[in-house]
Amino acid sequence: MATDGRMFWRLILKLTISIDKMIVHAIFFYTFSIIAVVSAIMVTASKNTVHSVFFLILDFISISCLFIMIGAEFLGMIMLIVYVGAVAVLFLFVVMMLNVAQQKNQWFAGQATSKHIPVGLIISTLIFFEIIIVIGGWKYKPEIFDINNSLASTSVSNTHSLGQVLYTDYIHVFQISGMILLVAMVGAIVLTFRQRSGVKKQSYIKQISRERAEGVEVLEVQSNKGVKIDD
Amino acid sequence: MEYLSIVFQEVYKILFLLVPVLVSVAMIVWLDRRVWAFVQKRQGPNVVGPFGLLQSLADALKYIFKEIIIPSSSNKIIFILAPIVTMTLALIAWAVIPFSATKVLADINVGILYLFAVSSLGVYGIIMGGWASNSKYPFLGAIRSAAQMVSYEVSIGVIIINVLLCVGSLNLNDIVIAQQNMWFVIPLFPMFVIFFISALAETNRPPFDLPEAEAELVAGYQTEYSGMMYAMFWLGEYANILLMCAMGAILFLGGWMSPIDVYPFTLVPGAIWLILKILLLFILFALVKAIVPRYRYDQLMRLGWKVFLPLSLTWVVLTASYLFYFNLLPVN
């Protein structure tokens, strides 16, 4: 009887531990996803544009937390570095520099904004159907997605397996996407670059290579006459 | 209950890490002022406690009893959040720093990426503080600082790639162990120099302290802050400097490894070696502050984008081709 009792309590303990872990996992998952969804809504709903950029950053961070929770730690960290560390900073820059903070974001209020509603509706229905197609495919034709699953192995780390696929099978796609980004960058520079005349520029080589002989001139100044410095 | 005990253990570990970090931040402020003073033939803080060691404590006490002033036209929530963000980000990064092969709070696979991500998030404390103050000087300081930090992050990222090519892992302990035979400072010496200078720019230290250049911008993004909130910015800044020193020690100076692998040196625990290396780098930081005059802002940007980025990118190609040619690429 005694051993039975102990077994029983051990079983209970094991159960509570496993339930505990699952519950904690669930708590974290729901916390991050609620923050993600709420901040995504607040991006569009907040009146101050700078606030919406900050909500966007919060959204990125909680999504990268979700990535880390499903074991995609490399993706989560890259998300943080690229989106939060670089892209969102530029967003903030633009929003602050343009001083859009002063113009209040009137949500579904003015006549001007109501013109954009049909376009927004079309885009959001498109995205909605895309998500439905992906989820439906996942549900009813799981064998399509098995190809991708076979690549993921548990023996090597996340980063290694990504690198092994990215630089072998998909090297051309990878290079082409890099080229597209480069073209976009060159395009942006060409569009905004203007050669203006009459702009004073400082050449650092000239500044460094200045010597005493060409910079300083010692003159004997006579009283009541002054000196004519080079025009 | 089982889970709670795990949580308590972790909290104990975190406190055991954070309290020494905070104390050493206070000490490092004293050291910084002391080194600065000695270079200029002054005494520096030497009144409170032995050698003035308790100066930072006295300063902290002063800040605690000062009034916190929140400007009436500021954006209050973000104004209060900004120093908290700076402080938190400076402290959470210490979770992945290995003090020996086993003494590490979170031995994660992507340790170096985590460090890099957290240090790149550090911009936000400054931008938030500068924008929420709703005042000209803080705003200009914040914009300058954000541009500066984003630019120098790029070259730090490329330098990290250099080290990763030699290691073949993103784990910080693996990076330290890969330097068993030779510290990376020897083969990658130019990268170490560039890392050091970029770290100065990344933490807004002189000669790159333009965001808070007192001659032109009062105190930059901190202008409107007072009392404990100012002190939190200050602590966060110094914690960030220590963190960059730790990063340099781990990437280039062999982390917790003893300099020579012979008997009396190996007895010394790894944590001591790491702390000594961090201190060495920090004293270099302090010396630079005392010796070098402030850069001009356009020169700073030129240095980041036109000198450091091409140099470190070229070095990536060189390292990769060297490793490939001599078949030294780490494969696991």
Interface residues (C-beta under 8 A of the other chain):
Chain A: L13 T16 I17 D20 K21 V24 V50 F54 I57 E73 F74 M77 I78 L80 I81 V84 G85 A86 V89 L90 L92 F93 M96 M97 V156 S157 N158 T159 H160 Q202 Y204
Chain B: M1 E2 Y3 I78 I108 N109 V110 L113 Y114 F116 A117 S120 L121 V123 Y124 I127 M128 W131 F139 I143 A146 A147 V150 E153 G157 S169 L170 D298 Q299 R302 N332
